[in-house]
């Protein structure tokens, strides 16, 4: 009786894993910094690739650029701009 219940539970677990598929992801991030008299610039790139047995491969890449102007009195003004791009899933 216990063996029969275990067998049903194991079958349900295998079926669940089979239906959900497999997902894997890899990412990369790079950083660049420049500074000079009165300015600072930082650029960060983040990219990620994901593989899903149901959706295929997807890619997302974001670049953030931060610029700062440093005044002679020490005041700081600046802005951060982020741009992201991704593709639609492709069938394997």
PEKAMO-V792642 format. One line per field, one symbol per residue. phi: phi as a letter, one per 20 degrees, with the letter a starting at -180 (. if undefined). burial: b if it has 24 or more other ideal C-beta (glycine too) atoms within 12 Angstrom, else e. A space follows every 50 residues. Layout:
# PEKAMO-V792642
phi: ???
burial: ???
This chain:
# PEKAMO-V792642
phi: .fffffffffffffffffffncccbbcbccccccbbfnbbccccdccbdc dcfedneccccccdddccddffenfccabdcdcccbdfgdff
burial: eeeeeeeeeeeeeeeeeeeeeeeeeeeeeeeeeeeeeeeeeeeeeeeeee eeeeeeebbeeeeeeeeeeeeeeeeeeeeeeeeeeeeeeeee
